């Protein structure tokens, strides 16, 4: 029993030293905050784990709107007005703004970066709540439920857009 005291004291001392060392590392500028800086070790892994933990309760949400051209065109209008500046327009190169962000905003209408295979609830959660420290704003207080579900629908079907939705995305604002 007498050995527990020194072991516990050593454990507590190690924790205190780690916290003090971490604090000194942070305040001395050891954590790069410039968007042009390389990610920290495990930064992407930890961010993805935390994000998944946050939206996992939304994975079973289903879009209450019917899949039709009216809703896809509504999603296209919402996307053009609120998303394209960062996530890119249909059949267009990546916007400069997307390249300047960290992490870079994915081009949601380009194969390879689409979220068409993500659960609708996940996309709706991201549109509604945003993603902290990524530049993705929360649209929950900006767009009503219908518009958020319409853009979710558009993104869920981005790999097989109807001609009307494509035309809406390509047309003038």
DRENTORVEX-513369 format. One record per atom (N, C-alpha, C): x, y, z; residue number from 1; atom name. Coordinates in steps of 0.2 Angstrom, whole numbers, padded with zeros to 4 digits, m for minus. Each point is the difference from the previous one (the first is absolute). Layout:
BEGIN
NODE      X      Y      Z  num  atome
NODE      X      Y      Z  NUM     CA
...
END
This chain:
BEGIN
NODE      X      Y      Z  num  atome
NODE   0004  m0006   0000    1      N
NODE  m0004   0006   0000    1     CA
NODE   0004   0006   0000    1      C
NODE   0006   0000   0003    2      N
NODE   0004   0006   0000    2     CA
NODE   0003   0002  m0007    2      C
NODE   0000  m0005  m0005    3      N
NODE   0003   0002  m0006    3     CA
NODE  m0005   0004  m0004    3      C
NODE  m0007   0000   0002    4      N
NODE  m0005   0003  m0004    4     CA
NODE   0001   0008   0000    4      C
NODE   0002   0002   0006    5      N
NODE   0001   0008   0001    5     CA
NODE   0005   0003  m0005    5      C
NODE   0006  m0003   0000    6      N
NODE   0005   0003  m0005    6     CA
NODE  m0002  m0001  m0008    6      C
NODE  m0003  m0006  m0001    7      N
NODE  m0003  m0001  m0007    7     CA
NODE  m0005   0005  m0002    7      C
NODE  m0005   0001   0005    8      N
NODE  m0005   0005  m0001    8     CA
NODE   0003   0007  m0001    8      C
NODE   0005   0002   0004    9      N
NODE   0003   0006   0000    9     CA
NODE   0004   0001  m0007    9      C
NODE   0003  m0005  m0002   10      N
NODE   0004   0000  m0006   10     CA
NODE  m0005   0001  m0006   10      C
NODE  m0006  m0003   0000   11      N
NODE  m0005   0000  m0005   11     CA
NODE  m0003   0007   0000   11      C
NODE  m0002   0003   0005   12      N
NODE  m0002   0007   0001   12     CA
NODE   0005   0005  m0003   12      C
NODE   0006  m0001   0002   13      N
NODE   0006   0004  m0002   13     CA
NODE   0000   0000  m0008   13      C
NODE   0000  m0006  m0003   14      N
NODE   0000  m0001  m0007   14     CA
NODE  m0005   0004  m0003   14      C
NODE  m0006   0000   0002   15      N
NODE  m0006   0003  m0003   15     CA
NODE   0001   0008   0001   15      C
NODE   0002   0002   0006   16      N
NODE   0001   0007   0000   16     CA
NODE   0006   0003  m0005   16      C
NODE   0005  m0004   0000   17      N
NODE   0005   0002  m0005   17     CA
NODE  m0002   0000  m0007   17      C
NODE  m0004  m0005  m0002   18      N
NODE  m0003   0000  m0007   18     CA
NODE  m0004   0006  m0001   18      C
NODE  m0005   0002   0005   19      N
NODE  m0004   0005  m0001   19     CA
NODE   0004   0007   0000   19      C
NODE   0005   0001   0004   20      N
NODE   0004   0006   0000   20     CA
NODE   0004   0000  m0007   20      C
NODE   0003  m0006  m0002   21      N
NODE   0004   0000  m0006   21     CA
NODE  m0005   0002  m0006   21      C
NODE  m0006  m0003   0000   22      N
NODE  m0005   0001  m0006   22     CA
NODE  m0002   0008   0000   22      C
NODE  m0001   0003   0006   23      N
NODE  m0001   0007   0001   23     CA
NODE   0005   0004  m0003   23      C
NODE   0007  m0001   0002   24      N
NODE   0005   0003  m0003   24     CA
NODE   0001  m0001  m0007   24      C
NODE  m0001  m0006  m0003   25      N
NODE   0000  m0001  m0007   25     CA
NODE  m0005   0004  m0004   25      C
NODE  m0006   0001   0003   26      N
NODE  m0006   0004  m0003   26     CA
NODE   0002   0007   0000   26      C
NODE   0001   0003   0006   27      N
NODE   0001   0007   0000   27     CA
NODE   0006   0003  m0003   27      C
NODE   0005  m0005  m0002   28      N
NODE   0006   0002  m0003   28     CA
NODE  m0001   0000  m0008   28      C
NODE  m0006  m0002  m0002   29      N
NODE  m0001   0000  m0007   29     CA
NODE   0001  m0007  m0003   29      C
NODE   0001  m0005   0004   30      N
NODE   0001  m0006  m0003   30     CA
NODE  m0006  m0004  m0004   30      C
NODE  m0006   0003   0001   31      N
NODE  m0005  m0003  m0004   31     CA
NODE  m0002   0005  m0006   31      C
NODE   0002  m0002  m0006   32      N
NODE  m0001   0005  m0005   32     CA
NODE  m0008   0001  m0002   32      C
NODE  m0002   0006   0000   33      N
NODE  m0007   0001  m0001   33     CA
NODE  m0001   0003  m0008   33      C
NODE   0005   0001  m0003   34      N
NODE   0000   0002  m0007   34     CA
NODE  m0003  m0005  m0004   34      C
NODE  m0005   0002  m0005   35      N
NODE  m0003  m0006  m0004   35     CA
NODE   0005  m0003  m0005   35      C
NODE   0005   0004  m0001   36      N
NODE   0006  m0003  m0005   36     CA
NODE   0004  m0005   0004   36      C
NODE   0000  m0001   0007   37      N
NODE   0004  m0004   0003   37     CA
NODE  m0002  m0008   0000   37      C
NODE   0004  m0004   0000   38      N
NODE  m0001  m0007   0000   38     CA
NODE  m0004  m0002   0006   38      C
NODE  m0004  m0005  m0001   39      N
NODE  m0004  m0002   0006   39     CA
NODE   0005  m0003   0005   39      C
NODE  m0003   0000   0007   40      N
NODE   0004  m0003   0005   40     CA
NODE  m0001  m0007   0000   40      C
NODE   0005  m0004   0003   41      N
NODE  m0001  m0007   0000   41     CA
NODE  m0006  m0002   0003   41      C
NODE  m0004  m0005  m0003   42      N
NODE  m0006  m0002   0002   42     CA
NODE  m0006   0005   0000   42      C
NODE   0001   0006  m0002   43      N
NODE  m0005   0005   0000   43     CA
NODE  m0006  m0002  m0004   43      C
NODE   0001  m0003  m0006   44      N
NODE  m0006  m0002  m0005   44     CA
NODE  m0003  m0006   0003   44      C
NODE   0003  m0004   0003   45      N
NODE  m0003  m0006   0003   45     CA
NODE  m0004   0002   0006   45      C
NODE   0003   0004   0004   46      N
NODE  m0004   0002   0006   46     CA
NODE  m0006   0004  m0002   46      C
NODE   0001   0005  m0005   47      N
NODE  m0006   0004  m0002   47     CA
NODE  m0006  m0005  m0003   47      C
NODE   0002  m0005  m0004   48      N
NODE  m0005  m0004  m0003   48     CA
NODE  m0003  m0004   0006   48      C
NODE   0003  m0002   0005   49      N
NODE  m0003  m0004   0005   49     CA
NODE  m0005   0004   0004   49      C
NODE   0002   0006   0001   50      N
NODE  m0004   0005   0004   50     CA
NODE  m0006   0002  m0004   50      C
NODE   0000   0001  m0006   51      N
NODE  m0005   0001  m0005   51     CA
NODE  m0005  m0005   0000   51      C
NODE   0003  m0006  m0001   52      N
NODE  m0005  m0006   0000   52     CA
NODE  m0004  m0001   0006   52      C
NODE   0003   0001   0006   53      N
NODE  m0003  m0001   0006   53     CA
NODE  m0006   0005   0001   53      C
NODE   0001   0006  m0003   54      N
NODE  m0005   0005   0000   54     CA
NODE  m0006  m0001  m0005   54      C
NODE   0001  m0002  m0006   55      N
NODE  m0005  m0001  m0004   55     CA
NODE  m0003  m0007   0000   55      C
NODE   0002  m0005   0004   56      N
NODE  m0002  m0007   0000   56     CA
NODE  m0007  m0001   0002   56      C
NODE  m0003   0005   0004   57      N
NODE  m0007   0000   0002   57     CA
NODE  m0005   0002  m0006   57      C
NODE   0003   0003  m0005   58      N
NODE  m0004   0002  m0006   58     CA
NODE   0000  m0005  m0006   58      C
NODE   0004  m0005   0001   59      N
NODE   0001  m0005  m0006   59     CA
NODE  m0006  m0003  m0002   59      C
NODE  m0005  m0001   0004   60      N
NODE  m0007  m0003  m0002   60     CA
NODE  m0005   0005  m0003   60      C
NODE   0002   0006   0001   61      N
NODE  m0005   0005  m0003   61     CA
NODE  m0001  m0001  m0008   61      C
NODE  m0006   0001  m0002   62      N
NODE  m0002  m0001  m0007   62     CA
NODE  m0003   0006  m0002   62      C
NODE   0002   0002  m0006   63      N
NODE  m0003   0006  m0003   63     CA
NODE  m0008  m0001  m0001   63      C
NODE  m0003   0005   0003   64      N
NODE  m0008   0000   0000   64     CA
NODE  m0003   0002  m0007   64      C
NODE   0005   0003  m0004   65      N
NODE  m0003   0003  m0006   65     CA
NODE   0000  m0005  m0006   65      C
NODE  m0005   0000  m0004   66      N
NODE   0000  m0005  m0006   66     CA
NODE   0006   0002  m0005   66      C
NODE   0003  m0005  m0003   67      N
NODE   0005   0001  m0005   67     CA
NODE  m0003   0002  m0006   67      C
NODE   0000   0006  m0002   68      N
NODE  m0003   0002  m0006   68     CA
NODE   0004   0006  m0003   68      C
NODE  m0001   0002  m0006   69      N
NODE   0004   0006  m0003   69     CA
NODE  m0001   0006   0004   69      C
NODE  m0006   0002   0003   70      N
NODE  m0001   0006   0004   70     CA
NODE   0005   0000   0005   70      C
NODE   0000  m0005   0004   71      N
NODE   0005   0000   0006   71     CA
NODE   0007   0000  m0002   71      C
NODE   0002  m0004  m0005   72      N
NODE   0007   0000  m0003   72     CA
NODE   0002   0007  m0002   72      C
NODE  m0005   0004  m0004   73      N
NODE   0001   0006  m0002   73     CA
NODE   0001   0005   0006   73      C
NODE  m0004  m0001   0005   74      N
NODE   0000   0004   0006   74     CA
NODE   0007  m0001   0003   74      C
NODE   0002  m0006   0001   75      N
NODE   0007  m0001   0002   75     CA
NODE   0005   0003  m0004   75      C
NODE  m0001   0000  m0007   76      N
NODE   0005   0003  m0004   76     CA
NODE   0001   0008   0001   76      C
NODE  m0006   0003   0001   77      N
NODE   0000   0007   0002   77     CA
NODE   0004   0001   0006   77      C
NODE  m0002  m0004   0005   78      N
NODE   0003   0001   0007   78     CA
NODE   0008  m0001  m0001   78      C
NODE   0002  m0005  m0003   79      N
NODE   0007  m0002  m0001   79     CA
NODE   0003   0006  m0004   79      C
NODE  m0002   0002  m0005   80      N
NODE   0003   0006  m0004   80     CA
NODE   0001   0006   0005   80      C
NODE  m0005   0002   0004   81      N
NODE   0000   0006   0004   81     CA
NODE   0004  m0001   0006   81      C
NODE   0001  m0006   0003   82      N
NODE   0003  m0001   0006   82     CA
NODE   0006  m0004   0001   82      C
NODE   0001  m0005  m0005   83      N
NODE   0005  m0005   0000   83     CA
NODE   0005   0001  m0005   83      C
NODE  m0002   0002  m0006   84      N
NODE   0005  m0001  m0006   84     CA
NODE   0006   0005   0001   84      C
NODE   0000   0005   0004   85      N
NODE   0005   0004   0000   85     CA
NODE   0006  m0003   0004   85      C
NODE  m0001  m0005   0004   86      N
NODE   0005  m0004   0003   86     CA
NODE   0001  m0007  m0003   86      C
NODE  m0006  m0003  m0001   87      N
NODE   0000  m0007  m0003   87     CA
NODE   0000  m0001  m0007   87      C
NODE   0000   0005  m0004   88      N
NODE   0000   0000  m0007   88     CA
NODE  m0006  m0001  m0004   88      C
NODE  m0001   0003  m0006   89      N
NODE  m0005  m0001  m0004   89     CA
NODE   0000  m0006  m0004   89      C
NODE  m0005  m0002  m0003   90      N
NODE  m0001  m0006  m0004   90     CA
NODE   0005   0001  m0007   90      C
NODE   0004  m0005  m0001   91      N
NODE   0004   0000  m0006   91     CA
NODE   0005   0006   0000   91      C
NODE   0002   0003   0005   92      N
NODE   0005   0005   0001   92     CA
NODE   0006  m0002   0004   92      C
NODE   0005   0003  m0001   93      N
NODE   0006  m0001   0004   93     CA
NODE  m0001   0002   0007   93      C
NODE   0004  m0003   0005   94      N
NODE   0000   0002   0007   94     CA
NODE   0001   0007   0001   94      C
NODE  m0005   0003   0004   95      N
NODE   0001   0007   0001   95     CA
NODE   0006   0002   0004   95      C
NODE   0003   0006  m0001   96      N
NODE   0006   0002   0004   96     CA
NODE  m0001   0000   0007   96      C
NODE  m0006   0002   0002   97      N
NODE  m0002   0000   0007   97     CA
NODE   0001  m0007   0003   97      C
NODE  m0002  m0005  m0003   98      N
NODE   0000  m0007   0002   98     CA
NODE   0008  m0002   0001   98      C
NODE   0004   0002  m0004   99      N
NODE   0007  m0001   0000   99     CA
NODE   0003   0003   0006   99      C
NODE  m0003   0006   0002  100      N
NODE   0004   0004   0006  100     CA
NODE  m0003  m0002   0006  100      C
NODE  m0004  m0005   0001  101      N
NODE  m0003  m0002   0006  101     CA
NODE   0004  m0006   0003  101      C
NODE  m0001  m0001   0007  102      N
NODE   0003  m0006   0003  102     CA
NODE  m0005  m0003   0005  102      C
NODE  m0002  m0006  m0001  103      N
NODE   0002  m0004  m0006  103     CA
NODE  m0004   0003  m0006  103      C
NODE   0003  m0002  m0006  104      N
NODE  m0003   0003  m0007  104     CA
NODE  m0007  m0003   0000  104      C
NODE  m0005   0005  m0002  105      N
NODE  m0007  m0002  m0001  105     CA
NODE   0000  m0005  m0006  105      C
NODE  m0004  m0006   0001  106      N
NODE  m0001  m0004  m0005  106     CA
NODE  m0004   0002  m0005  106      C
NODE   0001  m0002  m0007  107      N
NODE  m0004   0002  m0005  107     CA
NODE  m0006  m0005   0000  107      C
NODE  m0005   0002   0002  108      N
NODE  m0006  m0005   0001  108     CA
NODE  m0003  m0002  m0006  108      C
NODE   0001   0003  m0005  109      N
NODE  m0003  m0002  m0007  109     CA
NODE   0004  m0003  m0005  109      C
NODE   0006  m0002   0003  110      N
NODE   0005  m0003  m0004  110     CA
NODE   0001  m0007   0003  110      C
NODE   0000  m0005  m0005  111      N
NODE   0001  m0007   0002  111     CA
NODE   0007  m0001   0004  111      C
NODE   0000  m0004   0005  112      N
NODE   0006  m0001   0004  112     CA
NODE  m0001   0004   0007  112      C
NODE  m0004   0006  m0001  113      N
NODE  m0001   0004   0006  113     CA
NODE  m0007   0001   0002  113      C
NODE  m0004  m0004  m0004  114      N
NODE  m0007   0001   0002  114     CA
NODE  m0002  m0004   0006  114      C
NODE  m0006   0003   0003  115      N
NODE  m0002  m0004   0006  115     CA
NODE  m0007  m0004  m0002  115      C
NODE   0000  m0001  m0006  116      N
NODE  m0006  m0004  m0002  116     CA
NODE  m0002  m0006   0003  116      C
NODE   0006  m0003   0003  117      N
NODE  m0001  m0007   0003  117     CA
NODE   0000   0001   0008  117      C
NODE   0000   0006   0002  118      N
NODE   0000   0001   0008  118     CA
NODE  m0008   0000   0002  118      C
NODE  m0001  m0003   0006  119      N
NODE  m0007   0001   0002  119     CA
NODE  m0003   0007   0000  119      C
NODE  m0006   0000  m0002  120      N
NODE  m0003   0007  m0001  120     CA
NODE   0000   0004   0007  120      C
NODE  m0001  m0004   0005  121      N
NODE   0000   0003   0007  121     CA
NODE   0007   0003   0001  121      C
NODE   0005  m0003  m0002  122      N
NODE   0007   0003   0001  122     CA
NODE   0001   0006  m0003  122      C
NODE  m0002   0001  m0007  123      N
NODE   0000   0006  m0004  123     CA
NODE  m0004   0005   0003  123      C
NODE  m0006  m0002   0002  124      N
NODE  m0005   0005   0003  124     CA
NODE   0003   0003   0006  124      C
NODE   0003  m0004   0005  125      N
NODE   0003   0002   0006  125     CA
NODE   0006   0005  m0002  125      C
NODE   0004  m0001  m0005  126      N
NODE   0006   0004  m0001  126     CA
NODE  m0003   0007  m0003  126      C
NODE  m0005   0000  m0004  127      N
NODE  m0003   0006  m0003  127     CA
NODE  m0003   0004   0006  127      C
NODE  m0003  m0003   0004  128      N
NODE  m0004   0003   0006  128     CA
NODE   0005   0003   0005  128      C
NODE   0005  m0004   0002  129      N
NODE   0004   0002   0006  129     CA
NODE   0007   0002  m0002  129      C
NODE   0002  m0001  m0007  130      N
NODE   0007   0003  m0002  130     CA
NODE   0005  m0005   0003  130      C
NODE   0006   0002  m0001  131      N
NODE   0006  m0004   0003  131     CA
NODE   0005   0004   0002  131      C
NODE   0001   0000   0007  132      N
NODE   0004   0005   0003  132     CA
NODE   0007  m0001  m0002  132      C
NODE   0004   0006  m0001  133      N
NODE   0007   0001  m0002  133     CA
NODE   0001  m0003  m0007  133      C
NODE  m0005   0000  m0004  134      N
NODE   0001  m0002  m0007  134     CA
NODE  m0003   0005  m0005  134      C
NODE  m0003   0005   0002  135      N
NODE  m0003   0005  m0004  135     CA
NODE  m0007  m0001  m0002  135      C
NODE  m0002  m0006   0001  136      N
NODE  m0007  m0002  m0002  136     CA
NODE  m0005   0003   0005  136      C
NODE  m0004   0005  m0002  137      N
NODE  m0005   0003   0005  137     CA
NODE  m0006  m0004   0001  137      C
NODE  m0003   0002   0006  138      N
NODE  m0006  m0004   0001  138     CA
NODE  m0006   0004  m0003  138      C
NODE  m0004  m0003  m0004  139      N
NODE  m0006   0003  m0003  139     CA
NODE  m0006  m0001   0003  139      C
NODE   0000  m0003   0006  140      N
NODE  m0006  m0001   0004  140     CA
NODE  m0004   0006   0002  140      C
NODE   0003   0006   0000  141      N
NODE  m0004   0006   0002  141     CA
NODE   0000   0004  m0007  141      C
NODE   0003  m0002  m0005  142      N
NODE   0000   0004  m0006  142     CA
NODE  m0005  m0003  m0005  142      C
NODE  m0001  m0006  m0001  143      N
NODE  m0004  m0004  m0005  143     CA
NODE  m0005  m0004   0004  143      C
NODE  m0006   0000  m0002  144      N
NODE  m0006  m0004   0003  144     CA
NODE   0001  m0007  m0001  144      C
NODE  m0003  m0004   0003  145      N
NODE   0000  m0007  m0001  145     CA
NODE  m0001  m0003  m0007  145      C
NODE  m0004   0003  m0003  146      N
NODE  m0002  m0002  m0007  146     CA
NODE   0006   0001  m0005  146      C
NODE   0003   0006   0001  147      N
NODE   0006   0002  m0004  147     CA
NODE   0006  m0005   0002  147      C
NODE   0001  m0001   0006  148      N
NODE   0006  m0004   0002  148     CA
NODE  m0001  m0008  m0002  148      C
NODE  m0007  m0002   0000  149      N
NODE  m0001  m0007  m0003  149     CA
NODE   0001   0000  m0007  149      C
NODE  m0002   0006  m0004  150      N
NODE   0000   0000  m0007  150     CA
NODE   0008  m0001  m0002  150      C
NODE   0004   0004   0003  151      N
NODE   0007   0000  m0002  151     CA
NODE   0003  m0007   0002  151      C
NODE  m0002  m0003   0006  152      N
NODE   0002  m0007   0001  152     CA
NODE  m0002  m0005  m0005  152      C
NODE  m0006   0001  m0003  153      N
NODE  m0003  m0004  m0005  153     CA
NODE   0005   0001  m0006  153      C
NODE   0001   0006  m0002  154      N
NODE   0004   0001  m0006  154     CA
NODE   0007  m0003   0001  154      C
NODE   0003   0000   0006  155      N
NODE   0007  m0003   0001  155     CA
NODE  m0001  m0007   0000  155      C
NODE  m0005  m0003   0003  156      N
NODE  m0001  m0007   0000  156     CA
NODE  m0001  m0003  m0007  156      C
NODE  m0002   0004  m0005  157      N
NODE  m0001  m0002  m0007  157     CA
NODE   0004   0003  m0005  157      C
NODE   0006   0003   0003  158      N
NODE   0004   0004  m0005  158     CA
NODE   0004  m0005  m0005  158      C
NODE   0000  m0006   0001  159      N
NODE   0003  m0005  m0005  159     CA
NODE  m0005  m0002  m0005  159      C
NODE  m0007   0002   0001  160      N
NODE  m0005  m0002  m0005  160     CA
NODE  m0005   0006  m0001  160      C
NODE   0002   0006  m0001  161      N
NODE  m0004   0006   0000  161     CA
NODE  m0005  m0001  m0006  161      C
NODE  m0006   0003   0001  162      N
NODE  m0005   0000  m0006  162     CA
NODE   0002   0006  m0004  162      C
NODE  m0002   0000  m0007  163      N
NODE   0002   0005  m0004  163     CA
NODE  m0003   0007   0003  163      C
NODE  m0005   0000   0003  164      N
NODE  m0003   0006   0003  164     CA
NODE   0005   0003   0005  164      C
NODE   0002  m0004   0005  165      N
NODE   0005   0002   0005  165     CA
NODE   0006   0002  m0003  165      C
NODE   0003  m0003  m0005  166      N
NODE   0006   0002  m0003  166     CA
NODE  m0001   0007  m0003  166      C
NODE  m0005   0001  m0003  167      N
NODE  m0002   0006  m0004  167     CA
NODE   0000   0006   0006  167      C
NODE  m0003  m0002   0005  168      N
NODE  m0001   0005   0006  168     CA
NODE   0007   0002   0003  168      C
NODE   0004  m0005   0000  169      N
NODE   0007   0001   0003  169     CA
NODE   0004   0004  m0005  169      C
NODE  m0001  m0001  m0006  170      N
NODE   0004   0003  m0005  170     CA
NODE  m0002   0007  m0002  170      C
NODE  m0007   0001   0001  171      N
NODE  m0003   0006  m0002  171     CA
NODE   0002   0006   0004  171      C
NODE  m0002   0006  m0002  172      N
NODE   0002   0006   0004  172     CA
NODE  m0003   0000   0007  172      C
NODE   0003   0004   0004  173      N
NODE  m0002   0001   0007  173     CA
NODE  m0008   0001   0001  173      C
END
